Amino acid sequence: MTVLDRSAVDLPLSAAMRVGSMAEHEAAEHSSYMSELLGGRVNETGYADYLLRLRVVYDAMETTVRARLDDPAVAAVHDTALERLAAIDSDLEHWAPGRDREVVSPAADAYRERLAAAGAWGGLLVAHHYTRYLGDLSGGQAIGRILDRTFELDGAGTAFYAFPEIPKPKPYKDAYRARLDALELSVEDVARVVDEVKVAFRLNQALFTELGQNIDGYRR
């Protein structure tokens, strides 16, 4: 079992999650695929391949979350306004109309398996929920704007980044973090949650690494 250092233990849960996973977060953000995507240099196929992997992840997470709403920690963060699967399917119709939704991706398969296993304890599932959805409401918004500008989409194909029921992300994220901080977790449980946030970022990085293996074929 991992023990957090004192500076992290003394923080509210949401801050411990953020501080404790900084290195993994930065590593995922600086992958070659994400650098190319943020630079507007990934083509339609490359972005569709990313969406197909995200579809595996969100399908698994949203299915597992709905199955564990009896857990107080999961119930505290669950909100259908965050769910992304339908938005991903809508975007895939734009980026890859008629394409098979199945994808050969060891990285996505590993992510799906970890999410299913996280259903064993609500704290683990919350770690993934926090990592994905607060990321979507934060840096994900920049990706949506870059895609819109690069491909002159005028909003088409970017439903994944649109949260019509959450018009103001900042107060929503503040309230989400407050709900996390209100969970009564032991120091040991906080350590488990933070460790799982790190795992979530590593799984996300593995998706980018896998996509990066074909980066030359994805460049615009």
C-alpha positions in Angstrom: 0.0 0.0 0.0 1.3 3.4 -0.9 1.5 6.1 1.8 1.2 9.7 0.7 3.8 12.2 2.0 2.6 14.4 4.8 2.1 17.5 2.5 -0.4 15.5 0.4 -2.1 13.8 3.3 -2.9 17.2 4.9 -4.6 18.4 1.7 -8.3 18.0 0.8 -8.9 14.9 -1.3 -9.3 16.8 -4.6 -6.0 18.6 -4.0 -4.3 15.4 -3.0 -5.5 13.9 -6.3 -4.1 16.8 -8.3 -0.8 17.2 -6.5 -0.1 13.5 -6.2 -0.6 12.9 -10.0 1.2 15.9 -11.4 4.1 13.9 -13.0 1.8 11.4 -14.7 -0.5 14.2 -15.9 2.3 16.1 -17.5 3.7 13.0 -19.1 0.4 12.3 -20.8 0.1 15.9 -22.0 3.5 15.8 -23.6 3.1 12.7 -25.7 4.0 13.0 -29.3 0.4 12.3 -30.4 -1.1 15.0 -28.2 1.6 17.5 -29.2 0.7 16.9 -32.9 -3.0 17.1 -32.1 -2.7 20.4 -30.2 -0.5 21.7 -33.0 -3.3 21.1 -35.5 -1.2 18.5 -37.3 -3.3 15.3 -36.9 -5.6 14.4 -39.9 -9.1 13.1 -39.9 -8.1 9.4 -39.6 -5.8 10.1 -36.7 -8.5 11.9 -34.8 -11.1 9.2 -35.6 -8.7 6.6 -34.3 -8.4 8.6 -31.0 -12.2 8.8 -30.7 -12.6 5.0 -31.3 -10.3 4.4 -28.3 -12.1 6.9 -26.2 -15.4 5.2 -27.1 -14.1 2.0 -25.4 -13.0 3.9 -22.3 -16.2 5.9 -21.8 -18.5 2.9 -22.6 -16.7 1.0 -19.9 -16.6 3.8 -17.4 -20.2 4.9 -17.8 -21.5 1.3 -17.6 -19.4 0.6 -14.5 -20.5 3.9 -12.8 -24.2 3.2 -13.4 -23.8 -0.2 -11.9 -22.2 1.2 -8.7 -24.5 4.1 -7.8 -25.2 2.4 -4.5 -21.7 3.4 -3.5 -21.7 6.8 -1.7 -18.5 7.9 -3.3 -19.8 7.1 -6.8 -23.2 8.7 -6.1 -21.4 11.9 -5.0 -19.9 12.5 -8.4 -22.3 10.8 -10.8 -24.0 13.2 -13.2 -25.6 12.2 -16.5 -24.6 15.7 -17.8 -21.0 14.5 -17.9 -21.6 11.3 -19.9 -19.7 11.3 -23.2 -20.6 8.1 -25.1 -23.4 9.5 -27.1 -21.3 12.6 -28.0 -18.5 10.3 -29.2 -20.8 8.4 -31.4 -22.1 11.7 -32.8 -18.6 12.9 -33.6 -17.6 9.6 -35.2 -20.5 10.1 -37.7 -18.7 13.3 -38.7 -15.1 12.0 -38.7 -15.6 8.4 -39.9 -19.1 8.0 -41.3 -20.0 4.3 -41.7 -16.8 3.1 -40.1 -16.9 0.0 -37.8 -16.9 1.1 -34.2 -14.7 -1.8 -33.2 -11.0 -1.0 -32.8 -8.0 -3.1 -32.3 -6.3 -1.4 -29.4 -4.4 -3.2 -26.6 -4.2 0.1 -24.8 -7.9 0.7 -24.9 -8.6 -2.9 -23.8 -6.3 -2.6 -20.8 -8.0 0.7 -19.9 -11.4 -1.0 -20.1 -10.3 -3.9 -17.9 -9.0 -1.5 -15.3 -12.2 0.4 -15.2 -14.2 -2.8 -14.7 -11.9 -3.8 -11.9 -12.3 -0.3 -10.3 -15.9 -1.1 -9.8 -14.8 -3.2 -6.8 -14.5 0.0 -4.7 -16.1 3.4 -5.3 -12.9 5.3 -4.5 -11.1 3.7 -7.4 -13.9 4.4 -9.7 -14.1 8.0 -8.5 -10.4 8.4 -9.4 -11.1 7.5 -13.0 -14.3 9.7 -13.1 -12.3 12.7 -11.8 -9.4 12.2 -14.2 -11.5 11.9 -17.3 -14.4 14.3 -16.8 -12.6 17.1 -15.1 -10.0 16.8 -17.8 -12.7 17.1 -20.4 -14.0 20.2 -18.7 -10.5 21.7 -18.5 -7.8 21.0 -21.1 -10.3 19.2 -23.3 -11.9 22.4 -24.1 -8.7 23.7 -25.7 -8.6 20.6 -27.9 -12.1 21.2 -29.0 -11.3 24.8 -30.0 -8.1 23.7 -31.9 -10.0 21.1 -33.8 -12.8 23.6 -34.7 -10.3 26.2 -35.9 -8.0 23.7 -37.7 -10.7 22.0 -39.7 -13.1 25.0 -39.9 -15.8 22.9 -38.4 -18.2 25.6 -37.0 -19.0 23.3 -34.2 -19.5 20.1 -36.2 -17.8 16.9 -35.0 -16.9 18.4 -31.6 -19.8 17.2 -29.5 -17.3 15.5 -27.2 -16.2 18.8 -25.9 -19.6 20.4 -25.6 -21.5 20.1 -22.3 -24.8 21.8 -22.9 -26.0 21.2 -19.4 -22.9 22.7 -17.9 -22.7 26.2 -19.3 -20.0 27.4 -16.8 -17.3 24.7 -16.3 -15.5 26.5 -13.4 -18.3 26.6 -10.9 -19.2 23.1 -11.8 -15.7 21.9 -11.3 -15.5 23.7 -8.0 -18.7 22.0 -6.8 -17.4 18.6 -8.0 -14.2 19.1 -6.0 -16.2 20.1 -3.0 -18.2 16.9 -3.2 -14.9 14.9 -3.3 -13.6 16.8 -0.3 -16.7 16.0 1.6 -16.1 12.2 1.3 -15.0 10.7 4.6 -11.9 8.7 3.6 -9.1 7.5 5.7 -5.5 8.4 5.0 -5.0 4.9 3.6 -8.0 5.3 1.3 -6.8 8.7 0.1 -3.6 7.0 -0.9 -5.4 4.4 -2.8 -7.4 7.0 -4.7 -4.4 9.0 -5.6 -2.6 5.9 -6.8 -5.5 5.1 -9.0 -5.5 8.7 -10.5 -1.9 8.0 -11.4 -2.9 4.7 -13.0 -5.6 6.6 -15.0 -3.1 9.0 -16.4 -0.8 6.2 -17.3 -3.6 4.4 -19.1 -4.4 7.6 -20.9 -0.7 8.0 -21.8 -0.7 4.4 -23.2 -3.5 5.4 -25.6 -1.4 8.3 -26.8 1.7 6.1 -27.1 -0.2 3.6 -29.2 -1.5 6.3 -31.4 1.9 7.8 -31.7 3.2 4.6 -33.3 1.4 5.7 -36.4 2.0 9.4 -36.1 3.6 9.7 -39.5 0.4 8.3 -41.1 -1.7 10.7 -39.1 0.1 14.0 -40.0 -1.8 16.5 -42.1 
